[in-house]
Every structure is written in structure tokens, then in C-alpha cells.
């Protein structure tokens, strides 16, 4: 499925006269502001502008595309410059403020479209820890970046005439919403559309319902199928849910969104994991006061920076060490933060484990594991009569099963010889099952043989599972699955060698093995983690379009 870069390569030859502005164009303009164009695009409130292709030429003199990863936003600028559609658009009023003494991080740019209208684009959250601090701060205050975004939009709209579109990705979507909602009414009527691309809404304590209602019908809120950021303080509008080529939280990056022609690929519902996480976060926010949210944010991010991390990537690269840093930060923080953090972890873990368990038992392997546990408990409960009960049950089910297939074979329209062959086969099976039921004293022996065969099948399925999932299973998980298979083979051999030995001790031994095997299989599924490779050395220029 195509993404925004494929869109630029496929449809970049179409001018806006030939194909009007659309939702994918909005994403393009929301992502291009991520490129560091300071010193290239004329500064905020100064005169002048620069074409996209000229800005790209200056930018890529210092940034070689050969070293850019697949999801880097600079690819957007690279292909905009190569296209008829975007190459001659004019960029102006570049604003870039990074002043942590005032908790201020905001970047914006204005793009002039061929029809004379302008798109005001706000940059979203990057990898810097202070940038993420700003996102957390919207849960307890109107942040300086929001007020500066409003100031920027007001000045730009007074500077230029005509209609405006306002948008951004991630935090940029929140800034676009805040600025458009709070701008003077005389300017607000000139805003034709507001685009929030997986951007958070406005904290309920600071949301002016009347002013939001003024722009609600002009707000387009686009979110990926797995959405976390865009559901924070969820705006009261119909969300456009779209597909992504990424998994989980990685769907947040707009570079992964699936494009079909001049629009995004639609999805009907959010991913169920996403819904669970959003519910956890909503519960956490609602259960904590504004004061607690502020203290928590200050303690956690101050501790992270004190530990030497400057970006989220530093924590991510640290793996469990990075997670340990977060836990240590919480442990060293104020008592209120410990309570808030502990409440969040408790809520998250409980919901997460419940979901993981339900997903596991619904799978084919989960059903097999639960069946083994149930069967093992049956051997424990009635060790003296379990073979009689199982044998009678198997024979009874076998009669119904073979009888149903016999009827279906008789009703099937096919070659006469083949039809008679099928019917004879199912009649033999049914007669054998009737024979078992009519000879109750022989049922335990036959059941012993059938259970032995079942153990052989179980051993084979365990080995097959390891082979099929060898790339995603840990070495320890593979060891235990193979160990389970070896024990299954040993038990089957013993049962074949002593079919008449139906002692209570044997029943308890078999039951113990079944329960342990089922539990081991469930634990492997619950705790197993897939290994995901990281794509390196990618270049869009290598693709044939």
C-alpha cells in the first residue's frame, strides 16, 4: 500500500488546478515543517518567500539523502521539490522558538497555495525530552507554545489577505486547533479548514465549548487505526480512522499512513489494543487532580534529564535500562508522584494482562493448552474411572460425528463408486464406535491407546509450533516446547507398552503431565515477544514507481 512519499511520486505531476487540494496534501504540508529550514525560509514577520524547490536545494546541500532512514520527514521536502504540484509553492514566515527557560517549543511556517490561500503548518513533537514535556503539560495548563501559536496565526492572518487552512501533525495538530479556536472572530471566519493529524484535543478544564462549537464543523481529525496521541482529550468530532503500514504506536508517524489515490485508506474502527490504552490513560487523567498531573510531569522529566537522557531515543536505546530509569525516577520523586505513578502502573498492568490472556485463550494454540489443562484435571478428579468416561465419551461423539458424515456422503452428488466408498468408510467408523460402546470392559484399553496416539500428535504439534515460530520465540521458550514434546513421546511409549496398566498412579502421572504441559504452553504464549528487525540503509530512490 502506498504512503505519502508514493503519493508525491505518483501524483506530484498533477497541479492543484487539475486535482484540488485534498487530505493527503494537508499531511504533506504538516510534515514538511519538520525539516530544519531555519535560515532558508524567510523568518516570521519578515518580508519575502522562497519556492519549495529552492528551499530543498539549499537544505540538501548540507543533508545527503543517502543517509536518511525510511521514515525521516525530510523525504517529504525532497519529493515536494521534484513535483510540479508542490515545487513552486511559496514558503514564508518561518518561526522556530526553543526557549526552555519559558517552557517554549514551537515551530511554524506558512505555505502559499496557487489559488492565493495559505496553509499555516505547525510542527509536532520530535524526539527531544523537553518536547515531550510540553505534551504532558497540556494536561494541566495552557502551555506557552499554544499561546505563541495563536499569536503567530493572528499576525500572519493580519499580514496576508484571503482564505486560510491551518494544520499540523501530533502536537502541531493541537496547536492548530487551539489557535483556530481562540483567534478573533473577524479572522476566524477566514479559516476554511483545520486539520489535526493525530493531534491531541484540548484539556477539558481549558476548553471553551462555545468557541469550539464555532469551528467544530471545520475541524478534520485524522487518526491511525492504532491511535494514542490523537485520542488524548478527544475532540468531539467524527474521526477519520485510517490504515498504516506500521504496527502499534509506530502508526503515529505520518510517514506510515496508507494512501489510496488522493485520500487515505479508511478503517471502520480503532484497534482494540488502542481502545484499551486510551481507556487506561483517560481513567488516570480523570482520577488525578491538576496539581498531581503537574507534580508528576515535573518530577519524571526532571529526573530523566538529570540521568543524562536528552531524547526519547536515548531511553528507547537503553531497553530495560531505559525503563529502569523511569522507575527509578518515580521512586526518587515526591510522595504524590509515587502514588500517581503507582496508580497508573497498576491500572495499566491489570488491563494489559487481562487483554493478553483473553487474546491467548482465543487462539488455536490457546484452545489446545486449555483443553490439555482441563483433561489433566479430569485425570486428577476421577483417576479410577477416567478411562471409562473418556472412552465412552469418545465413542459417543464418534458415532454422532461419523453418522453425520455418512448422511452427508449419501446426499452428495458425485461419482457412484466414490460415493459408495465414502459411505462404507463412515459406516465402518460408526460400527467400530458402536462396538466400543457395547463392550464396556474393553473401553479403558482402547482409550489408553487413543490417549497414547494423542500424545504423539501433541509432540508433533509442539515441534511444528517451534519450527513455525523459531524467529519470534526466545531460546528458553523453544527449549521448553521441545522438552514438552520429548516428554509426550516418552509417555506415549509407556502407554503403548503397558495398555492394560490402568492404575490410579498412572492416571495421576498422565494428569500431571497434561496440566503442566498446558500451563507451559500458555506461559510461553503470554510471555513470548516477537523480535522485530529495524530497516537500515533504505532509500526511496531504490524503489521502482
Residue, then its C-alpha position, 0 to 999 in steps of 0.5 A: x500500500x502506498x504512503x505519502x512519499x508514493x503519493x508525491x511520486x505518483x501524483x506530484x505531476x498533477x497541479x492543484x488546478x487539475x486535482x484540488x487540494x485534498x487530505x493527503x496534501x494537508x499531511x504533506x504540508x504538516x510534515x514538511x515543517x519538520x525539516x530544519x529550514x531555519x535560515x532558508x525560509x524567510x523568518x516570521x514577520x519578515x518580508x519575502x518567500x522562497x519556492x519549495x524547490x529552492x528551499x530543498x536545494x539549499x537544505x540538501x546541500x548540507x543533508x545527503x539523502x543517502x543517509x536518511x532512514x525510511x521514515x525521516x520527514x525530510x523525504x517529504x521536502x525532497x519529493x515536494x521539490x521534484x513535483x510540479x504540484x508542490x515545487x513552486x509553492x511559496x514558503x514564508x514566515x518561518x518561526x522556530x522558538x526553543x526557549x526552555x527557560x519559558x517552557x517554549x517549543x514551537x515551530x511554524x511556517x506558512x505555505x502559499x497555495x496557487x489559488x492565493x490561500x495559505x496553509x499555516x503548518x505547525x510542527x509536532x513533537x520530535x524526539x527531544x525530552x523537553x518536547x515531550x514535556x510540553x505534551x504532558x503539560x497540556x494536561x494541566x495548563x495552557x502551555x506557552x507554545x499554544x499561546x505563541x501559536x495563536x499569536x503567530x496565526x493572528x499576525x500572519x492572518x493580519x499580514x496576508x489577505x484571503x482564505x486560510x487552512x491551518x494544520x499540523x501533525x501530533x502536537x502541531x495538530x493541537x496547536x492548530x486547533x487551539x489557535x483556530x479556536x481562540x483567534x478573533x472572530x473577524x479572522x476566524x471566519x477566514x479559516x476554511x479548514x483545520x486539520x489535526x493529524x493525530x493531534x491531541x484535543x484540548x484539556x477539558x478544564x481549558x476548553x471553551x465549548x462555545x468557541x469550539x462549537x464555532x469551528x467544530x464543523x471545520x475541524x478534520x481529525x485524522x487518526x491511525x487505526x492504532x491511535x494514542x496521541x490523537x485520542x488524548x482529550x478527544x475532540x468531539x468530532x467524527x474521526x477519520x480512522x485510517x490504515x498504516x503500514x506500521x504496527x502499534x504506536x509506530x502508526x503515529x508517524x505520518x510517514x506510515x499512513x496508507x494512501x489510496x489515490x488522493x485520500x487515505x485508506x479508511x478503517x471502520x474502527x480503532x484497534x482494540x489494543x488502542x481502545x484499551x490504552x486510551x481507556x487506561x490513560x483517560x481513567x488516570x487523567x480523570x482520577x488525578x487532580x491538576x496539581x498531581x498531573x503537574x507534580x508528576x510531569x515535573x518530577x519524571x522529566x526532571x529526573x530523566x534529564x538529570x540521568x543524562x537522557x536528552x531524547x526519547x531515543x536515548x531511553x528507547x536505546x537503553x531497553x530495560x535500562x531505559x525503563x529502569x530509569x523511569x522507575x527509578x525516577x518515580x521512586x526518587x520523586x515526591x510522595x504524590x508522584x509515587x502514588x500517581x505513578x503507582x496508580x497508573x502502573x497498576x491500572x495499566x498492568x491489570x488491563x494489559x494482562x487481562x487483554x493478553x490472556x483473553x487474546x491467548x485463550x482465543x487462539x488455536x494454540x490457546x484452545x489446545x493448552x486449555x483443553x490439555x489443562x482441563x483433561x489433566x484435571x479430569x485425570x486428577x478428579x476421577x483417576x479410577x474411572x477416567x478411562x471409562x468416561x473418556x472412552x465412552x465419551x469418545x465413542x459417543x461423539x464418534x458415532x454422532x460425528x461419523x453418522x453425520x458424515x455418512x448422511x452427508x456422503x449419501x446426499x452428495x452428488x458425485x461419482x457412484x463408486x466414490x460415493x459408495x466408498x465414502x459411505x462404507x468408510x463412515x459406516x465402518x467408523x460408526x460400527x467400530x464406535x458402536x462396538x466400543x460402546x457395547x463392550x464396556x470392559x474393553x473401553x479403558x484399553x482402547x482409550x489408553x491407546x487413543x490417549x497414547x496416539x494423542x500424545x504423539x500428535x501433541x509432540x508433533x504439534x509442539x515441534x511444528x509450533x517451534x519450527x513455525x515460530x523459531x524467529x519470534x520465540x526466545x531460546x528458553x521458550x523453544x527449549x521448553x516446547x521441545x522438552x514438552x514434546x520429548x516428554x509426550x513421546x516418552x509417555x506415549x511409549x509407556x502407554x503403548x507398552x503397558x495398555x492394560x496398566x490402568x492404575x490410579x498412579x498412572x492416571x495421576x502421572x498422565x494428569x500431571x503431565x497434561x496440566x503442566x504441559x498446558x500451563x507451559x504452553x500458555x506461559x510461553x504464549x503470554x510471555x513470548x515477544x516477537x523480535x522485530x528487525x529495524x530497516x537500515x540503509x533504505x532509500x526511496x530512490x531504490x524503489x521502482x514507481 
